[in-house]
């Protein structure tokens, strides 16, 4: 069976700024008119932030995605 190049939900996101593992992609958002990916969403894990906000998801703009590999996505945030 063929491999999907854009199967982001099975890729772990890692911040290259501090080496922190952010988790796996929860969602990918795109501009519906152009079809261009605008950002990816990773579920956040900071419980302190969760006390003050409804959602603790990490929204990463597409411009911050630096490299996409077989198993990982490297971002700079």
Secondary structure, DSSP 8 states (H G I E B T S, - for coil): ----TT-GGGSEEEETTT--EEEEEEEEEE-TTT--EEEEEE----HHHHHH-S---EEEEGGGEEEE-SSEEEE--
